[in-house]
């Protein structure tokens, strides 16, 4: 009897559980059906703005976060002044062991803070070979041409460029800037002395066939060194590649007879073009002499040097020295404490401050000044003749 009753209760309990589960399932089905109907109804009616998902707000920028546009980047410019220099001992051997703490920079007498000091700065070269082919160079011109060709063949590398210019009383571009050695060699081959009408040698001109133009006759028999330097700096090197070491290699006796510009104007134009001038003082010493003083002044004011070879061997040595100076340089960069952008000339002095190095009596060779940019001015190499 007890067993039958227990069985009944078990059956009754199972029945109740089944009824509850059925009821819950029906409720879930009804709720789901109602929710689907609601969503269907909402999807069939226009959505209100407040029903749309709202974008998350952009977090405010921190004070130290700056976004630069392309224009902002372009407008950023540096005020650093670069000074290239070489160091040599008493035997004219190049010294490559100087350190930053060995050097002091003065601009107009005021010490400057050095930001960069580099050794053996080897920039690509932009060179202009200027060959005097006036009557005073008649005897030495073949040696000059041979030495110039050897110089270019030894100094030129794949990133370098050079040009060849000849001059008498007028300037002739024989070959524009190029890295092609064969073209440069041919251009130098073409440089020759063209005697003026009535020329009998030794710079002497006698009566002969009247020239077509008196002006042309005067130009053919004269020398315009400063005009040649000015034109090369202003019109040729100003168009050379950026970030190159620019230099003029001038072969002449220094005897200027007809230039329209003064020597100082030629110097200023070369400084503004950031071009060194190296002069090979060569010519007919017996007939005309060599103006060493003018060539030293011209080269020293631009950071170059003048050489006065007495024979072919010394001529080639001079070119070798120039090549070494152009390749083995130091670079000092500083920001001038004088912030005036007035276009004025700033005088620069490099001093050796290490007591030990000063005992060695080293000679520093560098450009002793530069022209500060004026407001709104372009690169100095794009300046017009004053």
Phi, psi and omega in degrees: 000316177297323182293322180294321181293318179299319179296322180295315181296324178296317179295320180294318180297318179296322180296318180295317180299318179297321179295319181295315181298320179297319181294317180296317180298320178296321180295317178298318180296319180294318180297317179296319179297320180293321180294320178297321179295320180296315179296320178298318180294319180294324180290337182271000179241154182300143180273138178275158182300322182288344178280340183287150177294135182267136178292149178286141183295144178287128181294141180296148179290145172285157185296331184268005178264126180230131177257121180260129173275173178301320180296322180298319182294319181297325185283346180290129179225153181262147178254015181288141175253126181261131175236118175267141178208160174237160179230135180222149179271190184295333179271012180064026174272137184286138181253126184238026184246009180292150178238169183304319184286354179274349190241143170233140180250128175242132174242118186052038177084358183257125178300142182240151177277126180275127179261328183223138173219117182231147177257152174051052177286115185246083180276157171300151184254141167239106188247148173234118178266112180256120184244119176283117180240034175282180186297333181288347180255008185305315185283326187263353185303316179302318179293321178300315181296317180296318180292321179296319178296315179298321179299310182296320180295329181272329186269331188288134173237180190295336180264358184271161176217153181211161178224159180236127180231135172247156180206148166234250171274351176228162186253132181235125176276108180279324180205126177288177183301126180204158174259006183274110183296322182298319178295319180294320178297316179297322180296318178293322177302326184282344180290127180210159176277122178251106184292143176289166180300132179084007182284130181244002178112158179064023180080008183263130177240127178243172181300143180197211178295123182301134178292154179295323182228126176297327179295315179297322178297317180295319180293319182295331183257019184228180182224125180240078184292311185295324175299318182295318179294316180299311182296320180296316180293316187280322189253335183257301184291337176294338180261005181285168182298149177287159177059041174239162175268114184265137181208146173251128175254107189254119177253108185195169174266358177082005182268094179272133184237346189213010184300144177275337177254158179276163179303318182296326176295321178294320177298311181300319181293323178292320178297317179293332176276000181058042183246129171283152174238123172248128182247135171255103181284099185217147181169193180275092184297329184285327184266320192238330185082171181233131180275083183295322182301315181294319181291324176294319179294317181298313185283319182298326182287345181251359180094005178265206182205154179251139179236146182229075182290146180255353177205178183297322180296315179292330177296315179292325176296322179298317178295323178295321178295319179297316179301318181294319179296321182289333185264326186252086185235158168259153174235126173243129178237134179215159176258118185299136176287344175270103185272004179291124177263075188244005179073011184282161178277130180251126181272127184244136176230132172256130181239142171273123184250349177286121182303319182294316181290326179296330177294333181284351177056051179285149176253124177263130180246122184200167175282123189276018178174175179203166177260121178294144178290145175260161183304130177079000181282154176271189177303143182304333182288349178260009182289154177264161180296132182292000000 
